[in-house]
Amino acid sequence: MPTAGPKTVRRFDELAETFVARGATRSKMFGMPVLKAGGKVFAGTYGDAMTFKLGPDDLENARSLTGVEAFEPMKGRPMKEWVLVPLAQAKRWSNLAERAFDYLS
């Protein structure tokens, strides 16, 4: 799995603090740090990007952002409802995490 750089780790940790205070938990999936709500993963890092599990409308909106693509941890096997959002779109991570948290809560 790709390794997250310091900027990605710092931003993820900031997001994690916010959501853990609201009942989310930190965990790992595919060896990467993730956040869970109700035992289900809603966000995580993947290299210098973050992944989010989104509902249909939010998924469509996220996919329209520059550089955003389907999350494919195994080549050729995209995960339904998941997007991979690059560090270049980090200013949107907080909102996407909020949408993902709401989707699973």
Buried (B, 14 or more C-beta within 10 A) or exposed (E): EEEBEEEBBEBBEEBBEBBEEEEBBBEEBEEBBBBBBEEEBBBBBBBBBBBBBBEEEBBEBBEEBEEBBBBEBEEEEBBEBBBBBBBEBBEBBBEBBBBBBEBBE
